[in-house]
């Protein structure tokens, strides 16, 4: 009988820990969303980098291949 009571107490403790963990994650998510909103409102987003960057290629790479001389690299 003592083992059954111990198991029930442990199950209750686990259930309480899971509930607390779930509440904590929800709270953390709310904090994260609040920080994200503050950042969006406080300053404009900087230009992206890499694939996000929306710009034309540098002038040195902007040329017509039909007008290029063929040079062997061998």
C-alpha positions in Angstrom: 0.0 0.0 0.0 2.8 2.4 0.8 4.2 2.0 -2.8 0.9 2.7 -4.3 0.6 6.0 -2.3 4.2 6.9 -3.3 3.4 6.3 -7.0 0.3 8.4 -6.8 2.2 11.2 -5.1 4.9 11.1 -7.8 2.3 11.1 -10.5 0.7 14.2 -9.0 4.1 15.9 -8.7 4.8 15.1 -12.4 1.4 16.5 -13.4 2.0 19.7 -11.4 5.5 20.1 -12.9 4.1 19.7 -16.4 1.4 22.3 -15.8 4.0 24.7 -14.4 6.3 24.1 -17.3 3.4 24.7 -19.8 2.5 28.0 -18.0 6.1 29.1 -18.0 6.5 28.4 -21.8 3.3 30.4 -22.5 4.7 33.3 -20.4 8.1 33.1 -22.2 6.3 33.2 -25.6 4.4 36.3 -24.6 7.6 38.0 -23.5 9.2 37.1 -26.7 6.3 38.5 -28.8 6.3 41.7 -26.8 10.1 42.2 -27.4 9.6 41.5 -31.1 6.8 44.1 -31.3 8.9 46.7 -29.4 11.7 46.2 -31.8 9.5 46.6 -34.8 8.0 49.8 -33.5 11.2 51.4 -32.1 13.3 51.2 -35.3 13.0 50.3 -38.9 14.4 47.0 -40.0 17.8 47.1 -41.5 18.3 45.9 -45.1 18.6 42.2 -45.3 21.7 40.2 -46.1 22.3 37.4 -48.5 19.1 36.0 -50.0 17.0 38.7 -48.2 18.9 41.6 -49.7 17.1 43.1 -52.6 19.6 44.8 -54.8 21.1 44.6 -58.2 24.5 43.0 -58.8 27.6 45.2 -58.7 28.5 47.0 -61.9 31.6 44.8 -62.3 29.3 41.8 -62.8 26.8 43.6 -65.1 27.9 42.9 -68.7 26.8 41.4 -71.9 28.2 37.9 -72.4 27.7 38.1 -76.2 30.3 40.9 -76.4 33.0 39.2 -74.3 36.2 37.8 -75.7 36.6 34.1 -75.2 39.7 33.4 -73.1 41.0 29.9 -72.4 41.7 29.2 -68.8 43.5 25.9 -69.6 
